[in-house]
């Protein structure tokens, strides 16, 4: 399970604000609607677990960066 700290650190490493990160995630997941900053915030505060789809998109991005 992805920790709130890992998610926040990952977003900040991309240099993105929560709204931009929501759009970044939506683009990678093929969604029309970006994730709202409030949803990103609930994950980063640990109030809700990060969905497996979002975790997969992040880990895939990291994996592709290692090749």
Secondary structure by P-SEA (a helix, b strand, c coil): cccaaaaaaaaaaacccaaaaaaaaaaaacccccccaaaaaaaaaccccccaaaaaaaaaaaaaaac
